[in-house]
Amino acid sequence: MSVSTKLKSPPEPVAEPRAILGQAGNRVRFLDEFKRSNEGLKLPQRPKNVVSRSPQSVVQSNVSVDSSCSSDSSSSNSSVQTVSSRKTVKRNGVKPVKAKVAPTPNESVMYSSPAISPLLKRCDWITPFSDVLYTSFHDKEWGVPVHDDGKLFELLVFSQALAELNWPMILNKRDKFSKLFDDFDPSSIAHFTEKKMLSLKVDGSLLLSETKLRAVLENAKQIVKVQQEFGSFSSYCWRFVNHKPLTNRFRYARQVPVKTSKAELMSKDMMRRGFRCVGPTVVYSFMQAAGMVNDHLVTCFRYQQCCNANVKKDIKQKNQETEMVTKDVENFCLSRD
């Protein structure tokens, strides 16, 4: 028994209203517009008047927000408002608010340490994170000419201690050094016994190694002899630079030497006299700290200050010499009369 199957045709699609193309191009207008007009709905208008009536602060905030936000996250309506606000701002003569630029990494590092002023350029070995005492020593003492015997002896001891300690460690123990070494009085230390010198301890440990302590004791004795021969330890030291600071013009830290020919000459003479632990490197470090050599980099603010101080000192000495010559001439003229 055969059953004839009747194929059903698919339902015919319902005709939808066709989009009507206007004369102005591919702008599609739907039949819903007619319904919307009949229901009393109005097309969205440009919020030109709204933005113009808003206060000036609101306009500036809209501009700044538009500059920081992306166009993807805003709707089409907000984009229209942004465009209109830009035009309104331009017409009203209001400038957009610029975003504050974040400081660079170098600027943030410079301001991170309160002990370092960002306005001052120092030598390369002084960093924003350097020890406060070390920075102060660089700004006030290092490279300044010293003529006091006690101060010179202190700097000589510190230069010898650099073989075991660094400058920040030495400066943090400066008060202890001064207390144990009788304020660096050479005549007082010269009377120390070796037993007393080796008993100088801080927190149960020696301030320096036994070799360095014996050198301090022997150097104090030699300074007393030098004072008797030259009048002062200062006169002995400064004669190696003709009693005038040497000024170098190094731009980079790598250019600063660890010793020079004058340091070698001074080192040989001191060792010949019986000084200990006074190699050329130690002596040159001593000359730098005592201001016999100005090794501040030319980019450092202390370089020119030390140069100016030396010039003023030279002028003062010349004026004194001129006054002495003038007095001698006057006395000679009066004696003849």
FILO-82667 format. One line per 4 residues: their letters; for each residue x, y, z of N, C-alpha, C, O. Coordinates in steps of 0.2 Angstrom, whole numbers. Atoms other than C-alpha are relative to their C-alpha. Layout:
a) X Y Z X Y Z X Y Z X Y Z ~ ...
//
This chain:
msvs) 4 -6 0 0 0 0 4 6 0 8 7 5 ~ -4 -6 1 8 16 -6 -4 6 3 -9 7 1 ~ 3 -6 -2 5 32 3 4 6 -3 10 6 -3 ~ -4 -5 4 9 47 -7 1 6 5 -4 9 9
tklk) -2 -5 -4 18 60 3 -1 7 -3 2 8 -9 ~ 1 -6 3 13 78 0 5 5 3 5 6 9 ~ -4 -4 -3 27 90 2 -3 7 1 -7 10 -3 ~ 3 -6 -2 23 106 11 5 6 -2 11 5 0
sppe) -4 -6 2 30 122 4 1 4 6 -3 5 10 ~ -2 -5 -6 39 134 17 -4 6 0 -6 8 -6 ~ 4 -6 0 29 148 23 3 6 -4 9 7 -3 ~ -3 -6 3 31 164 13 2 5 5 -2 7 10
pvae) -2 -5 -5 41 177 22 -5 6 -1 -7 8 -6 ~ 4 -6 -1 31 192 28 4 6 -3 10 7 -1 ~ -3 -6 3 36 208 18 1 5 6 -3 7 9 ~ -2 -5 -5 46 220 29 0 7 -4 1 7 -10
prai) -1 -7 3 46 239 26 7 1 -2 12 0 1 ~ -7 -1 4 60 243 14 3 7 2 -1 12 3 ~ -4 -6 -1 73 256 19 0 5 -5 1 3 -11 ~ 0 -5 5 71 272 10 6 4 0 8 7 6
lgqa) -6 -4 0 87 281 5 -2 7 -2 -5 8 -7 ~ 1 -7 1 87 299 6 5 3 -5 9 -1 -8 ~ -4 -4 5 95 312 -6 7 1 3 11 3 -1 ~ -6 -3 -3 109 316 6 5 -6 1 10 -5 3
gnrv) -5 5 0 118 299 4 -3 -6 4 -9 -7 3 ~ 2 7 -3 117 282 14 -3 1 7 0 -2 11 ~ 3 -1 -6 107 289 28 -7 -4 0 -11 -2 -4 ~ 6 4 0 93 276 32 -5 3 5 -3 5 10
rfld) 5 -2 -4 77 282 38 -6 -5 0 -8 -8 -5 ~ 4 5 -1 65 270 45 -7 2 1 -8 8 2 ~ 7 -2 -1 46 270 47 -1 2 7 -7 5 8 ~ 1 -1 -7 48 271 65 0 8 2 -2 10 6
efkr) 0 -7 -1 52 289 63 -7 4 0 -8 8 3 ~ 7 -2 0 34 292 58 -4 -1 6 -8 3 8 ~ 3 1 -6 28 284 73 2 4 6 -2 7 10 ~ -2 -4 -5 39 293 84 -2 8 -1 -3 11 4
sneg) 2 -7 1 34 310 76 -7 0 2 -9 6 5 ~ 7 0 -2 16 305 79 -1 0 7 -6 3 10 ~ 0 0 -7 19 301 97 3 6 4 2 7 10 ~ -3 -6 -3 27 318 100 7 0 2 9 4 6
lklp) -7 1 -2 45 312 102 4 5 -5 2 6 -11 ~ -4 -4 4 58 324 96 7 -3 -1 10 -7 3 ~ -7 3 2 75 320 88 5 3 5 4 9 7 ~ -5 -3 -4 90 323 99 4 6 -3 6 5 -9
qrpk) -3 -6 3 97 340 97 7 1 3 9 -2 8 ~ -7 -2 -2 115 346 99 0 4 6 -4 9 6 ~ 0 -3 -6 118 351 117 4 7 0 8 8 5 ~ -4 -6 1 126 367 111 -2 5 5 3 8 9
nvvs) 2 -5 -5 116 379 122 1 -2 7 2 2 11 ~ -1 3 -7 117 367 137 7 2 2 9 4 8 ~ -7 -1 -2 136 368 137 2 7 1 6 9 5 ~ -2 -7 -1 137 386 134 -3 3 6 0 8 9
rspq) 3 -3 -6 126 390 149 3 -3 6 2 0 12 ~ -3 3 -5 136 379 160 6 4 3 9 8 -1 ~ -5 -4 -3 149 387 172 7 -2 -4 8 -7 -7 ~ -6 1 3 167 389 166 4 -6 3 7 -10 -1
svvq) -4 5 -3 174 376 178 -3 -7 -2 1 -12 -3 ~ 3 6 3 162 363 171 3 -2 -7 4 -7 -8 ~ -3 1 6 168 366 154 7 -2 0 9 -7 -4 ~ -7 2 0 186 364 159 0 -7 2 5 -11 0
snvs) 0 7 -2 182 348 168 -2 -5 -6 1 -10 -6 ~ 2 4 5 173 341 153 6 -1 -5 7 -6 -8 ~ -5 0 5 188 345 142 6 -4 3 9 -8 -1 ~ -6 4 -3 201 337 154 -2 -7 0 2 -12 -1
vdss) 2 6 0 190 322 156 0 -3 -7 2 -9 -8 ~ 0 3 7 188 320 137 7 -2 -2 8 -6 -6 ~ -7 1 2 207 321 135 3 -6 3 8 -9 1 ~ -3 6 -4 210 307 148 -4 -7 -2 -1 -12 -1
cssd) 4 6 1 196 295 143 0 -2 -7 2 2 -12 ~ 0 3 7 195 284 127 -7 1 -3 -12 1 1 ~ 6 -1 4 182 286 114 -4 -7 0 -10 -6 -1 ~ 3 7 0 178 267 115 -5 0 6 -10 -3 5
ssss) 4 1 -5 171 269 132 -6 5 1 -10 4 5 ~ 5 -5 0 160 284 128 -6 -2 -5 -4 -5 -10 ~ 5 2 4 143 282 120 0 6 -6 4 10 -6 ~ 1 -5 5 138 291 104 -2 7 2 0 12 -1
nssv) 3 -6 -2 128 304 113 6 4 4 6 10 3 ~ -5 -4 -3 143 309 124 5 2 -4 8 8 -3 ~ -5 -2 4 155 310 110 -3 6 -4 1 11 -5 ~ 3 -6 3 143 323 102 1 6 5 2 11 3
qtvs) -1 -6 -5 143 333 118 7 2 1 9 8 2 ~ -7 -2 -1 162 332 119 2 5 -6 6 10 -5 ~ -1 -4 6 163 339 101 -2 7 1 1 12 -1 ~ 3 -7 -1 151 353 105 4 4 6 4 10 5
srkt) -3 -4 -5 160 357 121 7 3 -2 9 8 0 ~ -7 -3 3 177 359 112 -2 6 -4 2 11 -3 ~ 1 -6 4 169 371 100 -2 6 5 0 11 3 ~ 2 -6 -4 161 381 114 6 2 4 6 9 5
vkrn) -6 -3 -4 177 382 124 4 4 -5 7 9 -3 ~ -4 -4 5 186 388 108 -4 7 -1 0 12 -1 ~ 4 -6 1 172 401 106 1 5 6 2 11 5 ~ -1 -4 -6 173 407 124 7 2 2 7 6 6
gvkp) -7 -2 -2 192 408 124 2 -3 6 7 -1 9 ~ -3 3 -6 194 396 138 5 -5 -2 3 -10 -6 ~ -5 5 2 210 386 137 -1 -7 4 -3 -7 10 ~ 1 7 -3 209 367 141 5 -1 6 11 2 5
vkak) -4 2 -6 217 361 158 5 -5 -2 3 -11 -4 ~ -5 5 2 233 352 154 1 -5 6 1 -3 12 ~ -2 5 -5 237 336 164 7 1 3 11 3 -1 ~ -7 -1 -4 251 337 177 5 -6 -2 3 -11 -1
vapt) -5 5 2 266 328 170 4 -3 6 6 1 11 ~ -3 4 -5 273 315 182 8 1 0 11 2 -6 ~ -7 -1 0 291 318 188 4 -6 -3 2 -12 -3 ~ -4 5 3 305 308 179 3 -4 5 3 -1 11
pnes) -3 4 -5 314 294 188 6 4 4 7 3 10 ~ -5 -3 -2 329 305 190 -2 6 5 1 7 11 ~ 2 -5 -4 319 319 198 -3 -3 6 -2 0 12 ~ 3 3 -6 310 308 210 6 -3 4 5 -3 11
vmys) -6 2 -4 327 301 216 3 6 3 5 5 9 ~ -3 -6 -3 334 318 219 -4 3 6 -1 5 10 ~ 4 -3 -6 319 323 230 -1 -5 5 -4 -3 10 ~ 1 6 -5 319 306 239 4 1 6 2 -1 12
spai) -4 -1 -6 333 311 251 0 7 2 2 12 -2 ~ 0 -7 -3 330 327 262 7 3 1 7 9 1 ~ -7 -2 -1 349 328 265 3 3 -6 8 7 -5 ~ -3 -3 6 353 332 247 -5 5 -3 -11 3 -5
spll) 4 -5 4 347 348 239 0 -2 -7 5 -3 -10 ~ 0 1 7 341 345 221 3 5 -4 4 5 -10 ~ -2 -6 4 347 362 216 8 0 0 11 4 -4 ~ -7 0 0 366 358 220 3 -6 -4 0 -11 -3
krcd) -4 5 4 377 348 208 6 -1 4 11 3 5 ~ -6 2 -4 390 339 218 5 -5 -4 3 -7 -10 ~ -5 5 3 405 327 214 -4 -6 -1 -9 -8 3 ~ 3 6 2 400 311 206 0 -5 6 -5 -10 6
witp) 0 5 -6 405 301 222 -5 2 5 -6 -2 10 ~ 6 -2 -5 391 310 232 -6 -1 -4 -8 2 -8 ~ 6 2 3 375 302 228 -6 2 4 -5 4 10 ~ 6 -2 -5 357 306 234 -1 -4 6 -4 -2 11
fsdv) 1 4 -6 358 292 246 7 -1 4 8 -5 8 ~ -7 0 -4 376 296 253 -2 2 7 -7 5 9 ~ 1 -1 -8 378 297 272 0 8 1 3 12 -3 ~ 1 -7 -2 373 314 279 7 3 2 8 9 -1
lyts) -7 -3 -2 390 317 287 5 0 -5 9 5 -6 ~ -5 0 5 399 312 272 -2 6 -5 3 9 -8 ~ 2 -5 5 389 324 261 2 7 4 4 12 0 ~ -2 -6 -3 392 338 274 8 1 0 10 7 -1
fhdk) -8 0 0 411 334 275 2 2 -7 6 6 -8 ~ -1 -2 7 411 336 256 -2 7 -1 2 11 -5 ~ 3 -6 1 401 352 256 4 6 4 5 11 2 ~ -3 -5 -4 411 361 270 7 -1 2 11 4 3
ewgv) -7 1 -2 428 353 273 5 -2 -5 10 0 -6 ~ -5 4 5 435 342 259 2 6 -5 -2 9 -9 ~ -3 -5 5 446 353 248 1 7 3 4 11 -1 ~ -1 -7 -3 446 368 260 7 0 3 9 -4 7
pvhd) -6 0 -3 464 373 264 0 1 7 -3 5 11 ~ 0 0 -8 469 369 282 7 1 2 12 -1 -2 ~ -7 -2 -2 484 376 291 1 -1 7 6 1 10 ~ 0 1 -7 480 371 309 4 -7 1 2 -12 -3
dgkl) -3 6 -1 492 357 315 -4 -5 2 -3 -11 0 ~ 5 5 -3 479 348 325 -4 -3 -5 -6 -9 -6 ~ 5 2 6 467 348 310 4 -4 -5 1 -9 -8 ~ -4 4 5 481 342 298 1 -7 3 1 -12 -1
fell) -2 6 -3 486 328 310 -7 -4 0 -6 -10 -1 ~ 6 3 0 467 323 311 -1 -3 -7 -3 -9 -8 ~ 1 2 7 466 322 292 5 -5 -2 3 -10 -6 ~ -5 5 1 482 312 291 -2 -7 3 -1 -12 0
vfsq) 2 6 -3 475 299 303 -6 -3 -4 -6 -9 -5 ~ 6 3 4 459 298 293 2 -3 -7 -1 -8 -9 ~ -2 2 6 468 296 277 4 -7 1 3 -11 -4 ~ -3 6 -1 478 282 284 -5 -6 2 -5 -11 0
alae) 5 5 -2 462 274 291 -4 -2 -6 -8 -7 -5 ~ 3 2 6 455 273 273 2 -7 -2 -2 -10 -6 ~ -2 7 2 464 257 271 -4 -5 3 -4 -11 1 ~ 4 5 -4 453 249 284 -8 2 0 -12 -2 0
lnwp) 7 -3 -1 437 260 284 -1 5 -6 4 6 -10 ~ 2 -5 5 428 271 272 -2 7 3 -2 7 9 ~ 1 -7 -3 424 290 274 -6 0 4 -6 3 9 ~ 6 0 -4 406 287 280 1 -3 7 -1 0 12
miln) -1 3 -6 412 275 293 5 4 5 4 4 11 ~ -4 -4 -4 426 286 299 -3 6 3 -2 8 8 ~ 4 -6 -2 415 302 300 -5 -2 5 -6 2 10 ~ 5 2 -5 402 292 310 4 -1 7 1 -1 12
krdk) -4 1 -6 417 288 323 4 6 1 9 5 5 ~ -4 -6 -1 424 305 322 1 2 7 6 4 10 ~ 0 -2 -7 419 310 340 5 -5 4 8 -3 9 ~ -4 5 -3 427 293 346 7 1 -1 11 0 3
fskl) -7 -2 1 443 297 337 3 6 4 8 5 7 ~ -2 -6 -3 444 314 344 1 -1 8 6 2 11 ~ -1 1 -7 441 308 362 6 -4 2 9 -3 6 ~ -5 4 -2 453 294 362 7 3 -2 12 1 1
fddf) -7 -3 2 467 304 353 1 7 2 5 11 -1 ~ -1 -6 -3 466 319 364 -1 6 -5 3 10 -5 ~ 1 -5 5 458 330 351 6 1 -5 7 7 -8 ~ -5 0 5 472 326 339 6 5 2 8 8 -3
dpss) -5 -4 -2 485 335 349 7 -4 -1 8 -9 3 ~ -6 5 1 502 328 342 5 0 7 7 -5 8 ~ -4 1 -6 512 333 358 -3 -4 5 1 -7 9 ~ 3 5 -5 500 324 369 0 -7 -2 2 -11 2
iahf) 0 7 2 499 308 359 7 -2 0 8 -8 1 ~ -7 2 1 518 308 357 2 -3 7 7 -6 7 ~ -1 3 -7 518 304 376 -3 -6 2 -3 -9 7 ~ 3 7 -1 507 289 374 5 -5 0 10 -5 -4
tekk) -4 6 0 515 273 378 -4 -5 -5 -10 -4 -7 ~ 3 5 5 512 258 366 -5 -4 3 -10 -5 0 ~ 5 4 -3 502 249 379 -6 4 0 -12 2 -1 ~ 6 -4 0 490 264 381 -3 1 -7 -9 1 -8
mlsl) 2 -1 7 489 266 362 -4 -6 -2 -9 -6 -5 ~ 4 6 2 484 248 360 -6 -2 4 -10 -7 3 ~ 6 1 -4 471 249 373 -6 5 -2 -11 4 1 ~ 5 -5 2 461 262 364 -5 -4 -4 -4 -6 -10
kvdg) 5 4 3 445 252 360 -7 3 1 -8 8 5 ~ 7 -3 1 427 256 355 -4 -6 0 -4 -10 -5 ~ 4 5 0 414 244 360 3 -7 0 1 -12 -3 ~ -4 6 -1 427 231 365 4 -2 -6 8 -7 -5
slll) -4 2 5 436 231 349 5 7 -2 3 12 0 ~ -4 -6 2 451 242 343 -3 5 -5 -6 3 -10 ~ 3 -5 5 447 258 334 3 -1 -7 0 0 -12 ~ -3 2 6 460 253 321 5 -6 2 5 -8 7
setk) -4 6 -1 472 239 318 6 2 4 8 8 5 ~ -6 -2 -4 488 238 329 5 4 -4 9 8 -2 ~ -5 -3 4 499 243 314 -2 7 -1 2 12 0 ~ 2 -7 1 489 259 311 0 4 7 2 9 7
lrav) 0 -3 -7 488 263 330 8 2 1 9 7 4 ~ -7 -1 -1 507 261 331 3 6 -5 7 10 -3 ~ -2 -5 5 509 272 315 -3 7 3 1 12 2 ~ 2 -7 -3 498 286 324 5 2 5 6 8 5
lena) -4 -2 -6 509 286 339 7 2 -3 9 7 0 ~ -6 -2 2 525 287 329 0 6 -4 4 10 -4 ~ 1 -6 4 518 300 317 0 6 5 2 12 3 ~ 0 -6 -5 514 311 332 7 2 2 8 8 3
kqiv) -7 -2 -2 532 310 338 4 4 -6 7 8 -4 ~ -3 -4 5 538 315 321 -3 7 -2 1 11 -4 ~ 3 -6 1 526 329 319 3 5 5 4 11 4 ~ -3 -4 -5 533 336 335 7 2 -2 9 8 -1
kvqq) -7 -1 2 551 335 328 -1 5 -6 3 10 -7 ~ 0 -5 5 545 344 312 -2 7 2 0 12 -1 ~ 2 -7 -3 537 358 322 6 3 2 6 10 2 ~ -7 -3 -3 554 361 330 4 2 -6 8 7 -5
efgs) -4 -2 5 562 362 313 -3 5 -5 1 10 -7 ~ 3 -5 5 550 371 302 -5 5 3 -8 9 0 ~ 4 -4 -3 540 380 315 -7 -2 1 -11 -1 6 ~ 6 3 -1 524 371 312 -1 -6 -5 3 -6 -10
fssy) 1 5 5 518 355 303 -3 2 -6 -2 0 -12 ~ 3 -3 6 508 366 291 5 3 -4 4 2 -10 ~ -5 -3 4 523 375 285 4 -6 -4 6 -5 -9 ~ -3 5 3 531 358 282 -4 -3 -6 -1 -4 -11
cwrf) 5 3 5 516 351 272 0 4 -6 0 2 -12 ~ 2 -4 5 512 366 262 6 2 -5 5 5 -10 ~ -6 -2 5 530 369 255 1 -5 -6 4 -3 -10 ~ 0 4 6 527 354 244 -4 2 -6 -3 0 -12
vnhk) 4 -3 5 515 364 234 1 7 0 -3 11 -3 ~ -2 -8 0 524 381 236 -5 4 3 -6 10 1 ~ 5 -4 -4 511 386 249 -6 3 -4 -8 8 -2 ~ 5 -3 4 498 388 236 -4 -7 -2 -1 -11 -5
pltn) 4 6 2 483 375 233 1 -1 -8 1 4 -12 ~ 0 2 7 484 366 216 -7 -1 -2 -11 -5 2 ~ 7 0 2 468 367 206 0 -4 -6 4 -2 -11 ~ 1 4 6 464 353 194 -7 2 -3 -11 5 0
rfry) 6 -2 4 450 354 181 -3 -7 -3 -3 -8 -9 ~ 3 6 2 443 336 181 -8 0 -1 -11 3 3 ~ 7 -1 1 426 334 174 -4 -7 2 -9 -7 4 ~ 3 7 -2 423 315 178 4 -3 5 10 -2 6
arqv) -3 3 -6 427 305 193 6 -5 -2 11 -5 2 ~ -6 4 2 438 293 183 6 3 -2 11 0 -2 ~ -6 -3 2 450 306 179 4 2 6 10 4 5 ~ -3 -2 -6 454 310 197 6 -6 2 4 -11 2
pvkt) -5 5 -2 471 301 201 0 -2 7 -3 1 11 ~ -1 2 -7 475 291 216 7 2 3 8 2 9 ~ -7 -2 -2 493 298 217 3 4 -5 1 4 -11 ~ -3 -4 5 503 311 209 8 1 2 10 -2 7
skae) -7 0 -2 522 315 208 1 4 6 6 3 9 ~ -2 -4 -6 521 328 221 -2 -4 7 1 -3 12 ~ 2 5 -6 512 315 233 6 -5 1 7 -6 6 ~ -5 5 -1 526 303 229 6 4 3 10 1 7
lmsk) -5 -4 -3 539 317 233 -1 1 8 4 0 12 ~ 1 -1 -7 531 321 250 0 -7 4 2 -7 9 ~ 0 7 -4 528 302 254 8 -2 1 9 -4 7 ~ -7 2 -2 547 299 252 3 4 5 7 1 9
dmmr) -3 -5 -5 552 314 262 -3 -2 7 1 -2 12 ~ 3 1 -6 540 309 276 3 -7 3 4 -8 9 ~ -3 6 -2 546 291 276 7 0 2 9 -3 7 ~ -7 -1 -2 564 297 277 0 3 7 5 1 10
rgfr) 0 -3 -7 559 307 293 -2 -5 5 -2 -4 11 ~ 2 5 -5 552 291 301 -8 0 0 -10 -4 5 ~ 7 1 0 533 293 297 -2 -7 -3 2 -10 -7 ~ 2 6 2 524 277 295 -7 0 -4 -11 5 -2
cvgp) 7 1 4 509 271 283 -1 7 -3 -7 9 -3 ~ 1 -7 4 512 287 272 2 -2 -7 6 2 -10 ~ -1 1 7 512 279 255 -3 6 -4 -6 10 -2 ~ 2 -5 4 509 290 240 -8 1 -1 -11 6 -1
tvvy) 8 0 1 490 285 239 -3 4 7 -7 8 6 ~ 2 -3 -7 488 290 258 2 7 0 -3 11 2 ~ -2 -7 0 497 306 256 -4 4 -5 -6 10 -3 ~ 4 -4 5 487 311 240 -7 1 3 -10 6 2
sfmq) 7 -1 -4 471 308 250 0 5 5 -4 9 6 ~ -1 -5 -5 478 318 264 0 7 -3 -3 12 -1 ~ 0 -6 3 482 332 252 -7 3 -3 -8 9 -3 ~ 6 -2 3 465 332 244 -5 2 6 -8 8 6
aagm) 4 -2 -5 456 333 261 2 6 4 -2 10 6 ~ -3 -6 -3 468 346 268 0 6 -5 2 12 -3 ~ 1 -5 4 464 357 253 7 2 -4 7 8 -7 ~ -6 -2 4 482 357 246 -1 -2 -7 3 1 -12
vndh) 2 1 7 474 350 230 -8 1 0 -11 -2 4 ~ 7 0 1 457 355 224 -2 -5 -6 -2 -3 -12 ~ 2 5 4 450 340 216 -7 -1 -1 -10 -6 -3 ~ 7 0 1 432 344 216 -1 1 -8 3 4 -11
lvtc) 1 0 7 425 341 199 -3 7 -2 -6 10 2 ~ 2 -7 2 422 357 188 -8 0 0 -10 6 0 ~ 8 0 0 403 352 188 -3 1 7 -9 2 8 ~ 2 -1 -7 403 353 207 -1 7 2 3 11 0
fryq) 1 -6 -3 396 368 216 6 3 4 7 9 5 ~ -5 -2 -5 411 368 228 7 1 -4 11 4 -1 ~ -6 -2 4 424 369 214 2 7 0 7 9 1 ~ -1 -7 0 422 387 211 0 4 6 4 9 7
qccn) 0 -3 -7 419 391 229 7 -1 3 10 4 6 ~ -7 1 -2 436 384 233 5 4 -4 10 7 -1 ~ -4 -4 4 444 393 219 0 7 2 5 11 3 ~ 0 -6 -2 437 409 224 3 2 7 5 7 8
anvk) -3 0 -6 442 406 242 8 1 0 11 5 3 ~ -7 -1 1 460 404 236 2 6 -2 7 9 -1 ~ -2 -6 3 460 419 226 -1 6 5 3 10 5 ~ 1 -5 -5 453 430 240 6 -1 5 8 5 8
kdik) -6 0 -4 467 423 251 6 2 -3 10 6 1 ~ -6 -3 3 480 427 239 0 7 0 5 11 1 ~ 0 -8 0 474 445 237 1 2 7 4 8 8 ~ -2 -2 -7 474 446 256 7 0 2 10 5 5
qknq) -7 1 -1 491 440 257 4 5 -3 9 8 -1 ~ -3 -5 4 497 452 243 -1 7 4 4 11 4 ~ 1 -6 -3 489 466 252 4 1 7 6 7 8 ~ -4 0 -6 497 462 268 8 1 -1 11 5 2
etem) -7 -1 2 514 461 259 1 7 -2 6 10 -1 ~ -1 -7 2 511 478 251 0 5 6 4 9 6 ~ 0 -5 -6 507 486 268 6 -1 3 9 4 6 ~ -7 0 -3 523 479 275 5 3 -3 9 7 0
vtkd) -5 -3 4 533 485 261 0 8 1 4 11 1 ~ 1 -7 0 525 502 262 2 3 7 5 8 7 ~ -3 -2 -7 529 503 281 7 0 0 10 5 3 ~ -8 0 0 547 498 278 2 6 -4 7 9 -1
venf) -3 -6 4 549 512 265 -1 6 4 3 11 4 ~ 1 -6 -4 541 525 276 5 0 6 7 6 7 ~ -5 0 -6 552 520 291 7 2 -3 11 5 0 ~ -6 -2 3 567 521 279 1 7 -1 6 10 0
clsr) 0 -7 2 562 538 273 1 4 6 4 9 6 ~ 0 -4 -6 559 544 291 7 0 3 9 5 6 ~ -7 0 -3 576 538 297 5 4 -4 10 6 -1 ~ -5 -4 4 585 547 283 -1 7 1 4 11 2
d) 2 -7 -1 576 563 287 3 2 7 2 8 10
//
